[in-house]
């Protein structure tokens, strides 16, 4: 049972880190500091997935 909790906690932390990175990249994109291609390369997403994620974060 304790192991399951640790796994869930690790997954939650990973999701939080991904969301934080996505927010940072979206912010840089909106400021014109990076291009959409650079943003997708940085976070390892397709352009379509990135656009969907941007909508969820913005």
PQR file with spaces between the fields and no chain letter, atoms N, CA, C, O and H, PARSE charges and radii, in Angstrom:
ATOM       1  N    UNK     1       0.827   -1.197    0.000 -0.4000 1.5000
ATOM       2  CA   UNK     1       0.000    0.000    0.000 -0.0000 2.0000
ATOM       3  C    UNK     1       0.870    1.260    0.000  0.5500 1.7000
ATOM       4  O    UNK     1       0.585    2.216   -0.721 -0.5500 1.4000
ATOM       5  N    UNK     2       1.916    1.257    0.799 -0.4000 1.5000
ATOM       6  CA   UNK     2       2.796    2.406    0.878 -0.0000 2.0000
ATOM       7  C    UNK     2       3.506    2.644   -0.458  0.5500 1.7000
ATOM       8  O    UNK     2       3.715    3.785   -0.871 -0.5500 1.4000
ATOM       9  H    UNK     2       2.149    0.481    1.384  0.4000 1.0000
ATOM      10  N    UNK     3       3.869    1.552   -1.121 -0.4000 1.5000
ATOM      11  CA   UNK     3       4.534    1.641   -2.416 -0.0000 2.0000
ATOM      12  C    UNK     3       3.617    2.300   -3.443  0.5500 1.7000
ATOM      13  O    UNK     3       4.070    3.111   -4.250 -0.5500 1.4000
ATOM      14  H    UNK     3       3.699    0.625   -0.786  0.4000 1.0000
ATOM      15  N    UNK     4       2.348    1.961   -3.416 -0.4000 1.5000
ATOM      16  CA   UNK     4       1.365    2.554   -4.326 -0.0000 2.0000
ATOM      17  C    UNK     4       1.283    4.061   -4.099  0.5500 1.7000
ATOM      18  O    UNK     4       1.209    4.831   -5.057 -0.5500 1.4000
ATOM      19  H    UNK     4       1.979    1.302   -2.760  0.4000 1.0000
ATOM      20  N    UNK     5       1.297    4.474   -2.861 -0.4000 1.5000
ATOM      21  CA   UNK     5       1.256    5.900   -2.541 -0.0000 2.0000
ATOM      22  C    UNK     5       2.479    6.629   -3.070  0.5500 1.7000
ATOM      23  O    UNK     5       2.378    7.751   -3.568 -0.5500 1.4000
ATOM      24  H    UNK     5       1.357    3.849   -2.084  0.4000 1.0000
ATOM      25  N    UNK     6       3.634    5.985   -2.957 -0.4000 1.5000
ATOM      26  CA   UNK     6       4.868    6.591   -3.446 -0.0000 2.0000
ATOM      27  C    UNK     6       4.832    6.731   -4.966  0.5500 1.7000
ATOM      28  O    UNK     6       5.299    7.729   -5.514 -0.5500 1.4000
ATOM      29  H    UNK     6       3.715    5.074   -2.552  0.4000 1.0000
ATOM      30  N    UNK     7       4.281    5.735   -5.638 -0.4000 1.5000
ATOM      31  CA   UNK     7       4.170    5.793   -7.097 -0.0000 2.0000
ATOM      32  C    UNK     7       3.243    6.923   -7.509  0.5500 1.7000
ATOM      33  O    UNK     7       3.554    7.679   -8.429 -0.5500 1.4000
ATOM      34  H    UNK     7       3.901    4.924   -5.193  0.4000 1.0000
ATOM      35  N    UNK     8       2.104    7.042   -6.836 -0.4000 1.5000
ATOM      36  CA   UNK     8       1.152    8.116   -7.151 -0.0000 2.0000
ATOM      37  C    UNK     8       1.780    9.482   -6.903  0.5500 1.7000
ATOM      38  O    UNK     8       1.584   10.416   -7.681 -0.5500 1.4000
ATOM      39  H    UNK     8       1.850    6.427   -6.089  0.4000 1.0000
ATOM      40  N    UNK     9       2.528    9.587   -5.825 -0.4000 1.5000
ATOM      41  CA   UNK     9       3.177   10.857   -5.509 -0.0000 2.0000
ATOM      42  C    UNK     9       4.198   11.222   -6.588  0.5500 1.7000
ATOM      43  O    UNK     9       4.269   12.377   -7.008 -0.5500 1.4000
ATOM      44  H    UNK     9       2.687    8.828   -5.194  0.4000 1.0000
ATOM      45  N    UNK    10       4.979   10.254   -7.033 -0.4000 1.5000
ATOM      46  CA   UNK    10       5.976   10.506   -8.073 -0.0000 2.0000
ATOM      47  C    UNK    10       5.312   10.924   -9.379  0.5500 1.7000
ATOM      48  O    UNK    10       5.798   11.818  -10.072 -0.5500 1.4000
ATOM      49  H    UNK    10       4.922    9.316   -6.692  0.4000 1.0000
ATOM      50  N    UNK    11       4.204   10.276   -9.710 -0.4000 1.5000
ATOM      51  CA   UNK    11       3.477   10.647  -10.932 -0.0000 2.0000
ATOM      52  C    UNK    11       2.939   12.073  -10.821  0.5500 1.7000
ATOM      53  O    UNK    11       3.006   12.846  -11.777 -0.5500 1.4000
ATOM      54  H    UNK    11       3.809    9.550   -9.148  0.4000 1.0000
ATOM      55  N    UNK    12       2.415   12.408   -9.671 -0.4000 1.5000
ATOM      56  CA   UNK    12       1.893   13.758   -9.456 -0.0000 2.0000
ATOM      57  C    UNK    12       2.975   14.811   -9.568  0.5500 1.7000
ATOM      58  O    UNK    12       2.759   15.881  -10.138 -0.5500 1.4000
ATOM      59  H    UNK    12       2.360   11.780   -8.894  0.4000 1.0000
ATOM      60  N    UNK    13       4.141   14.502   -9.022 -0.4000 1.5000
ATOM      61  CA   UNK    13       5.255   15.442   -9.120 -0.0000 2.0000
ATOM      62  C    UNK    13       5.686   15.611  -10.576  0.5500 1.7000
ATOM      63  O    UNK    13       5.969   16.725  -11.016 -0.5500 1.4000
ATOM      64  H    UNK    13       4.316   13.633   -8.559  0.4000 1.0000
ATOM      65  N    UNK    14       5.736   14.525  -11.308 -0.4000 1.5000
ATOM      66  CA   UNK    14       6.130   14.586  -12.722 -0.0000 2.0000
ATOM      67  C    UNK    14       5.133   15.426  -13.514  0.5500 1.7000
ATOM      68  O    UNK    14       5.526   16.232  -14.357 -0.5500 1.4000
ATOM      69  H    UNK    14       5.507   13.620  -10.950  0.4000 1.0000
ATOM      70  N    UNK    15       3.846   15.236  -13.242 -0.4000 1.5000
ATOM      71  CA   UNK    15       2.823   16.037  -13.944 -0.0000 2.0000
ATOM      72  C    UNK    15       2.975   17.510  -13.605  0.5500 1.7000
ATOM      73  O    UNK    15       2.843   18.372  -14.473 -0.5500 1.4000
ATOM      74  H    UNK    15       3.526   14.581  -12.556  0.4000 1.0000
ATOM      75  N    UNK    16       3.252   17.794  -12.348 -0.4000 1.5000
ATOM      76  CA   UNK    16       3.446   19.179  -11.930 -0.0000 2.0000
ATOM      77  C    UNK    16       4.638   19.828  -12.605  0.5500 1.7000
ATOM      78  O    UNK    16       4.585   20.991  -13.004 -0.5500 1.4000
ATOM      79  H    UNK    16       3.359   17.094  -11.642  0.4000 1.0000
ATOM      80  N    UNK    17       5.713   19.067  -12.728 -0.4000 1.5000
ATOM      81  CA   UNK    17       6.898   19.577  -13.407 -0.0000 2.0000
ATOM      82  C    UNK    17       6.609   19.834  -14.882  0.5500 1.7000
ATOM      83  O    UNK    17       7.029   20.851  -15.434 -0.5500 1.4000
ATOM      84  H    UNK    17       5.756   18.122  -12.404  0.4000 1.0000
ATOM      85  N    UNK    18       5.894   18.913  -15.517 -0.4000 1.5000
ATOM      86  CA   UNK    18       5.537   19.082  -16.926 -0.0000 2.0000
ATOM      87  C    UNK    18       4.663   20.312  -17.122  0.5500 1.7000
ATOM      88  O    UNK    18       4.858   21.079  -18.066 -0.5500 1.4000
ATOM      89  H    UNK    18       5.553   18.087  -15.068  0.4000 1.0000
ATOM      90  N    UNK    19       3.702   20.495  -16.227 -0.4000 1.5000
ATOM      91  CA   UNK    19       2.805   21.649  -16.340 -0.0000 2.0000
ATOM      92  C    UNK    19       3.579   22.952  -16.142  0.5500 1.7000
ATOM      93  O    UNK    19       3.328   23.938  -16.835 -0.5500 1.4000
ATOM      94  H    UNK    19       3.544   19.873  -15.460  0.4000 1.0000
ATOM      95  N    UNK    20       4.514   22.955  -15.204 -0.4000 1.5000
ATOM      96  CA   UNK    20       5.336   24.142  -14.973 -0.0000 2.0000
ATOM      97  C    UNK    20       6.199   24.485  -16.175  0.5500 1.7000
ATOM      98  O    UNK    20       6.335   25.650  -16.549 -0.5500 1.4000
ATOM      99  H    UNK    20       4.718   22.154  -14.641  0.4000 1.0000
ATOM     100  N    UNK    21       6.780   23.452  -16.775 -0.4000 1.5000
ATOM     101  CA   UNK    21       7.610   23.669  -17.960 -0.0000 2.0000
ATOM     102  C    UNK    21       6.754   24.180  -19.112  0.5500 1.7000
ATOM     103  O    UNK    21       7.160   25.076  -19.851 -0.5500 1.4000
ATOM     104  H    UNK    21       6.670   22.506  -16.471  0.4000 1.0000
ATOM     105  N    UNK    22       5.573   23.605  -19.256 -0.4000 1.5000
ATOM     106  CA   UNK    22       4.666   24.043  -20.311 -0.0000 2.0000
ATOM     107  C    UNK    22       4.293   25.509  -20.122  0.5500 1.7000
ATOM     108  O    UNK    22       4.290   26.276  -21.085 -0.5500 1.4000
ATOM     109  H    UNK    22       5.242   22.877  -18.656  0.4000 1.0000
ATOM     110  N    UNK    23       3.982   25.902  -18.900 -0.4000 1.5000
ATOM     111  CA   UNK    23       3.636   27.302  -18.636 -0.0000 2.0000
ATOM     112  C    UNK    23       4.790   28.227  -18.998  0.5500 1.7000
ATOM     113  O    UNK    23       4.579   29.293  -19.576 -0.5500 1.4000
ATOM     114  H    UNK    23       3.985   25.280  -18.118  0.4000 1.0000
ATOM     115  N    UNK    24       5.995   27.825  -18.663 -0.4000 1.5000
ATOM     116  CA   UNK    24       7.165   28.646  -18.969 -0.0000 2.0000
ATOM     117  C    UNK    24       7.353   28.795  -20.473  0.5500 1.7000
ATOM     118  O    UNK    24       7.611   29.892  -20.968 -0.5500 1.4000
ATOM     119  H    UNK    24       6.166   26.959  -18.194  0.4000 1.0000
ATOM     120  N    UNK    25       7.223   27.692  -21.192 -0.4000 1.5000
ATOM     121  CA   UNK    25       7.403   27.716  -22.635 -0.0000 2.0000
ATOM     122  C    UNK    25       6.302   28.551  -23.298  0.5500 1.7000
ATOM     123  O    UNK    25       6.576   29.309  -24.229 -0.5500 1.4000
ATOM     124  H    UNK    25       7.014   26.801  -20.790  0.4000 1.0000
ATOM     125  N    UNK    26       5.070   28.417  -22.826 -0.4000 1.5000
ATOM     126  CA   UNK    26       3.963   29.206  -23.375 -0.0000 2.0000
ATOM     127  C    UNK    26       4.230   30.690  -23.141  0.5500 1.7000
ATOM     128  O    UNK    26       3.991   31.515  -24.023 -0.5500 1.4000
ATOM     129  H    UNK    26       4.848   27.801  -22.070  0.4000 1.0000
ATOM     130  N    UNK    27       4.718   31.022  -21.972 -0.4000 1.5000
ATOM     131  CA   UNK    27       5.029   32.419  -21.662 -0.0000 2.0000
ATOM     132  C    UNK    27       6.099   32.960  -22.606  0.5500 1.7000
ATOM     133  O    UNK    27       5.970   34.074  -23.115 -0.5500 1.4000
ATOM     134  H    UNK    27       4.912   30.352  -21.255  0.4000 1.0000
ATOM     135  N    UNK    28       7.142   32.189  -22.842 -0.4000 1.5000
ATOM     136  CA   UNK    28       8.205   32.616  -23.756 -0.0000 2.0000
ATOM     137  C    UNK    28       7.678   32.766  -25.178  0.5500 1.7000
ATOM     138  O    UNK    28       8.060   33.691  -25.895 -0.5500 1.4000
ATOM     139  H    UNK    28       7.246   31.284  -22.429  0.4000 1.0000
ATOM     140  N    UNK    29       6.807   31.861  -25.576 -0.4000 1.5000
ATOM     141  CA   UNK    29       6.213   31.929  -26.914 -0.0000 2.0000
ATOM     142  C    UNK    29       5.361   33.178  -27.064  0.5500 1.7000
ATOM     143  O    UNK    29       5.461   33.881  -28.070 -0.5500 1.4000
ATOM     144  H    UNK    29       6.497   31.109  -24.994  0.4000 1.0000
ATOM     145  N    UNK    30       4.526   33.459  -26.076 -0.4000 1.5000
ATOM     146  CA   UNK    30       3.652   34.635  -26.137 -0.0000 2.0000
ATOM     147  C    UNK    30       4.451   35.936  -26.173  0.5500 1.7000
ATOM     148  O    UNK    30       4.007   36.918  -26.767 -0.5500 1.4000
ATOM     149  H    UNK    30       4.445   32.888  -25.259  0.4000 1.0000
ATOM     150  N    UNK    31       5.626   35.950  -25.540 -0.4000 1.5000
ATOM     151  CA   UNK    31       6.472   37.143  -25.524 -0.0000 2.0000
ATOM     152  C    UNK    31       7.303   37.265  -26.801  0.5500 1.7000
ATOM     153  O    UNK    31       7.992   38.264  -27.008 -0.5500 1.4000
ATOM     154  H    UNK    31       5.986   35.152  -25.057  0.4000 1.0000
ATOM     155  N    UNK    32       7.232   36.243  -27.654 -0.4000 1.5000
ATOM     156  CA   UNK    32       7.981   36.272  -28.904 -0.0000 2.0000
ATOM     157  C    UNK    32       9.449   35.922  -28.747  0.5500 1.7000
ATOM     158  O    UNK    32      10.251   36.185  -29.643 -0.5500 1.4000
ATOM     159  H    UNK    32       6.672   35.432  -27.486  0.4000 1.0000
ATOM     160  N    UNK    33       9.806   35.333  -27.620 -0.4000 1.5000
ATOM     161  CA   UNK    33      11.200   34.993  -27.357 -0.0000 2.0000
ATOM     162  C    UNK    33      11.599   33.709  -28.077  0.5500 1.7000
ATOM     163  O    UNK    33      12.739   33.566  -28.518 -0.5500 1.4000
ATOM     164  H    UNK    33       9.155   35.120  -26.892  0.4000 1.0000
ATOM     165  N    UNK    34      10.653   32.775  -28.195 -0.4000 1.5000
ATOM     166  CA   UNK    34      10.906   31.531  -28.913 -0.0000 2.0000
ATOM     167  C    UNK    34       9.799   31.310  -29.938  0.5500 1.7000
ATOM     168  O    UNK    34       8.728   31.912  -29.858 -0.5500 1.4000
ATOM     169  H    UNK    34       9.727   32.891  -27.837  0.4000 1.0000
ATOM     170  N    UNK    35      10.076   30.439  -30.896 -0.4000 1.5000
ATOM     171  CA   UNK    35       9.079   30.106  -31.907 -0.0000 2.0000
ATOM     172  C    UNK    35       8.272   28.892  -31.445  0.5500 1.7000
ATOM     173  O    UNK    35       8.638   28.210  -30.488 -0.5500 1.4000
ATOM     174  H    UNK    35      10.945   29.950  -30.961  0.4000 1.0000
ATOM     175  N    UNK    36       7.175   28.642  -32.141 -0.4000 1.5000
ATOM     176  CA   UNK    36       6.355   27.474  -31.818 -0.0000 2.0000
ATOM     177  C    UNK    36       7.166   26.194  -31.986  0.5500 1.7000
ATOM     178  O    UNK    36       7.035   25.269  -31.185 -0.5500 1.4000
ATOM     179  H    UNK    36       6.878   29.197  -32.919  0.4000 1.0000
ATOM     180  N    UNK    37       7.992   26.135  -33.010 -0.4000 1.5000
ATOM     181  CA   UNK    37       8.842   24.962  -33.257 -0.0000 2.0000
ATOM     182  C    UNK    37       9.818   24.753  -32.103  0.5500 1.7000
ATOM     183  O    UNK    37      10.008   23.627  -31.643 -0.5500 1.4000
ATOM     184  H    UNK    37       8.098   26.887  -33.660  0.4000 1.0000
ATOM     185  N    UNK    38      10.429   25.828  -31.641 -0.4000 1.5000
ATOM     186  CA   UNK    38      11.361   25.729  -30.510 -0.0000 2.0000
ATOM     187  C    UNK    38      10.627   25.271  -29.253  0.5500 1.7000
ATOM     188  O    UNK    38      11.150   24.480  -28.468 -0.5500 1.4000
ATOM     189  H    UNK    38      10.274   26.742  -32.015  0.4000 1.0000
ATOM     190  N    UNK    39       9.417   25.775  -29.074 -0.4000 1.5000
ATOM     191  CA   UNK    39       8.618   25.392  -27.905 -0.0000 2.0000
ATOM     192  C    UNK    39       8.295   23.901  -27.925  0.5500 1.7000
ATOM     193  O    UNK    39       8.452   23.210  -26.919 -0.5500 1.4000
ATOM     194  H    UNK    39       8.991   26.417  -29.712  0.4000 1.0000
ATOM     195  N    UNK    40       7.844   23.415  -29.074 -0.4000 1.5000
ATOM     196  CA   UNK    40       7.485   21.993  -29.163 -0.0000 2.0000
ATOM     197  C    UNK    40       8.715   21.106  -29.024  0.5500 1.7000
ATOM     198  O    UNK    40       8.639   20.033  -28.424 -0.5500 1.4000
ATOM     199  H    UNK    40       7.716   23.977  -29.891  0.4000 1.0000
ATOM     200  N    UNK    41       9.829   21.533  -29.562 -0.4000 1.5000
ATOM     201  CA   UNK    41      11.070   20.771  -29.407 -0.0000 2.0000
ATOM     202  C    UNK    41      11.489   20.709  -27.939  0.5500 1.7000
ATOM     203  O    UNK    41      11.929   19.668  -27.451 -0.5500 1.4000
ATOM     204  H    UNK    41       9.891   22.404  -30.049  0.4000 1.0000
ATOM     205  N    UNK    42      11.347   21.824  -27.251 -0.4000 1.5000
ATOM     206  CA   UNK    42      11.763   21.910  -25.849 -0.0000 2.0000
ATOM     207  C    UNK    42      10.962   20.960  -24.955  0.5500 1.7000
ATOM     208  O    UNK    42      11.517   20.331  -24.054 -0.5500 1.4000
ATOM     209  H    UNK    42      10.990   22.670  -27.648  0.4000 1.0000
ATOM     210  N    UNK    43       9.674   20.863  -25.207 -0.4000 1.5000
ATOM     211  CA   UNK    43       8.839   20.035  -24.331 -0.0000 2.0000
ATOM     212  C    UNK    43       8.502   18.677  -24.920  0.5500 1.7000
ATOM     213  O    UNK    43       7.813   17.876  -24.288 -0.5500 1.4000
ATOM     214  H    UNK    43       9.223   21.374  -25.938  0.4000 1.0000
ATOM     215  N    UNK    44       8.983   18.416  -26.127 -0.4000 1.5000
ATOM     216  CA   UNK    44       8.800   17.098  -26.720 -0.0000 2.0000
ATOM     217  C    UNK    44       7.366   16.754  -27.076  0.5500 1.7000
ATOM     218  O    UNK    44       6.918   15.627  -26.864 -0.5500 1.4000
ATOM     219  H    UNK    44       9.543   19.067  -26.640  0.4000 1.0000
ATOM     220  N    UNK    45       6.646   17.728  -27.619 -0.4000 1.5000
ATOM     221  CA   UNK    45       5.258   17.518  -28.022 -0.0000 2.0000
ATOM     222  C    UNK    45       5.114   17.785  -29.511  0.5500 1.7000
ATOM     223  O    UNK    45       5.932   18.480  -30.114 -0.5500 1.4000
ATOM     224  H    UNK    45       7.010   18.644  -27.791  0.4000 1.0000
ATOM     225  N    UNK    46       4.068   17.225  -30.092 -0.4000 1.5000
ATOM     226  CA   UNK    46       3.732   17.596  -31.457 -0.0000 2.0000
ATOM     227  C    UNK    46       3.089   18.977  -31.412  0.5500 1.7000
ATOM     228  O    UNK    46       2.650   19.434  -30.358 -0.5500 1.4000
ATOM     229  H    UNK    46       3.403   16.661  -29.602  0.4000 1.0000
ATOM     230  N    UNK    47       3.040   19.628  -32.554 -0.4000 1.5000
ATOM     231  CA   UNK    47       2.429   20.959  -32.613 -0.0000 2.0000
ATOM     232  C    UNK    47       0.957   20.885  -32.200  0.5500 1.7000
ATOM     233  O    UNK    47       0.479   21.744  -31.460 -0.5500 1.4000
ATOM     234  H    UNK    47       3.398   19.256  -33.411  0.4000 1.0000
ATOM     235  N    UNK    48       0.240   19.866  -32.674 -0.4000 1.5000
ATOM     236  CA   UNK    48      -1.178   19.728  -32.326 -0.0000 2.0000
ATOM     237  C    UNK    48      -1.368   19.533  -30.824  0.5500 1.7000
ATOM     238  O    UNK    48      -2.225   20.174  -30.216 -0.5500 1.4000
ATOM     239  H    UNK    48       0.629   19.168  -33.275  0.4000 1.0000
ATOM     240  N    UNK    49      -0.571   18.650  -30.226 -0.4000 1.5000
ATOM     241  CA   UNK    49      -0.672   18.427  -28.781 -0.0000 2.0000
ATOM     242  C    UNK    49      -0.314   19.688  -28.002  0.5500 1.7000
ATOM     243  O    UNK    49      -0.928   19.998  -26.981 -0.5500 1.4000
ATOM     244  H    UNK    49       0.125   18.129  -30.719  0.4000 1.0000
ATOM     245  N    UNK    50       0.694   20.414  -28.502 -0.4000 1.5000
ATOM     246  CA   UNK    50       1.112   21.643  -27.840 -0.0000 2.0000
ATOM     247  C    UNK    50      -0.007   22.682  -27.861  0.5500 1.7000
ATOM     248  O    UNK    50      -0.261   23.353  -26.861 -0.5500 1.4000
ATOM     249  H    UNK    50       1.193   20.162  -29.331  0.4000 1.0000
ATOM     250  N    UNK    51      -0.676   22.808  -29.014 -0.4000 1.5000
ATOM     251  CA   UNK    51      -1.763   23.787  -29.110 -0.0000 2.0000
ATOM     252  C    UNK    51      -2.906   23.427  -28.160  0.5500 1.7000
ATOM     253  O    UNK    51      -3.502   24.310  -27.543 -0.5500 1.4000
ATOM     254  H    UNK    51      -0.470   22.263  -29.826  0.4000 1.0000
ATOM     255  N    UNK    52      -3.208   22.143  -28.044 -0.4000 1.5000
ATOM     256  CA   UNK    52      -4.243   21.704  -27.099 -0.0000 2.0000
ATOM     257  C    UNK    52      -3.824   22.010  -25.665  0.5500 1.7000
ATOM     258  O    UNK    52      -4.624   22.499  -24.867 -0.5500 1.4000
ATOM     259  H    UNK    52      -2.723   21.426  -28.546  0.4000 1.0000
ATOM     260  N    UNK    53      -2.577   21.722  -25.350 -0.4000 1.5000
ATOM     261  CA   UNK    53      -2.069   21.972  -23.994 -0.0000 2.0000
ATOM     262  C    UNK    53      -2.041   23.460  -23.684  0.5500 1.7000
ATOM     263  O    UNK    53      -2.316   23.867  -22.556 -0.5500 1.4000
ATOM     264  H    UNK    53      -1.927   21.325  -25.999  0.4000 1.0000
ATOM     265  N    UNK    54      -1.708   24.276  -24.685 -0.4000 1.5000
ATOM     266  CA   UNK    54      -1.696   25.732  -24.489 -0.0000 2.0000
ATOM     267  C    UNK    54      -3.078   26.222  -24.069  0.5500 1.7000
ATOM     268  O    UNK    54      -3.204   27.079  -23.194 -0.5500 1.4000
ATOM     269  H    UNK    54      -1.484   23.945  -25.602  0.4000 1.0000
ATOM     270  N    UNK    55      -4.092   25.680  -24.690 -0.4000 1.5000
ATOM     271  CA   UNK    55      -5.467   26.068  -24.349 -0.0000 2.0000
ATOM     272  C    UNK    55      -5.802   25.728  -22.907  0.5500 1.7000
ATOM     273  O    UNK    55      -6.543   26.458  -22.250 -0.5500 1.4000
ATOM     274  H    UNK    55      -3.989   24.984  -25.401  0.4000 1.0000
ATOM     275  N    UNK    56      -5.270   24.642  -22.423 -0.4000 1.5000
ATOM     276  CA   UNK    56      -5.543   24.216  -21.049 -0.0000 2.0000
ATOM     277  C    UNK    56      -4.760   25.042  -20.039  0.5500 1.7000
ATOM     278  O    UNK    56      -5.186   25.187  -18.894 -0.5500 1.4000
ATOM     279  H    UNK    56      -4.668   24.048  -22.957  0.4000 1.0000
ATOM     280  N    UNK    57      -3.631   25.579  -20.448 -0.4000 1.5000
ATOM     281  CA   UNK    57      -2.763   26.327  -19.539 -0.0000 2.0000
ATOM     282  C    UNK    57      -3.081   27.809  -19.559  0.5500 1.7000
ATOM     283  O    UNK    57      -3.015   28.471  -18.523 -0.5500 1.4000
ATOM     284  H    UNK    57      -3.285   25.462  -21.378  0.4000 1.0000
ATOM     285  N    UNK    58      -3.423   28.335  -20.712 -0.4000 1.5000
ATOM     286  CA   UNK    58      -3.641   29.789  -20.858 -0.0000 2.0000
ATOM     287  C    UNK    58      -4.794   30.287  -20.043  0.5500 1.7000
ATOM     288  O    UNK    58      -5.095   31.481  -20.064 -0.5500 1.4000
ATOM     289  H    UNK    58      -3.476   27.798  -21.554  0.4000 1.0000
